[in-house]
Each structure stands twice: as C-alpha cells, then as structure tokens.
Amino acid sequence: MLVVNRFRAGQDPAGLRAELELVHGLLAGQTGYVDGWVGRNLDDPDLWTLTTRWVNVGAYRRALSTYDLKLHGVPVLSRAVDEPGAYEVVEPGGVLNVVEPRVT
C-alpha cells in the first residue's frame, strides 16, 4: 500500500521540511512500514510530499493511532492537500481491489 500526502510549504519551507522529516521518522518506526521519503516538486518548489509504503492499509491506520503520531504527526498530516492519499500498488498482471461505493 502506498500513501501520498502532499503539502504546500507557504512562507516556511524549512519548517515544513523539518516537520515532514520528523513525521517520516515516527512513521518509519512503526510495524508494517516498508519505506518512504520526503520529496519536493521540481516544477513547483512550494509543493512537498511525504510518501510511505506499508505492508497493508491496517498497518498504516494502526501507525496513525500511536501516541507519538497522534501528538506530533496528525497535526502535520492534517495540513496536507485535501485529496485521497491511499493507493494500491499495481503489479504487472496483479489483481486490483474491486471498486465498491461506500455506504455512509
């Protein structure tokens, strides 16, 4: 599972970078974390990303529920661009999840 969170740096790109590196470090210490990185857009330097891979969606959700991530991570992640961020990795010939509407 792939998680892509995009952020606008605004007036403090150095501050955002430090926050994203901190959050990435917290996520990297969680069970089910595979790998990840902080990136900045080449064409629009105001646009940053925190991208992580997980063994499954449950591992990512459990990581977000830990004390340190609730305290230090969620306040940063809540400032991400408002868009879906969870992706399934598409492997050659792999079977994809079936798209079913969610009932709320």
Protein Blocks (a to p, Z undefined) as FASTA:
>chain_A
ZZdddddekjmlmlmmmmmmmmmmmmmmpghiabdcddddfklmmbccdddddfbfklmm
mmmmpmklmmmmmmmmmmpccddfbdcdddehiacdddddddZZ
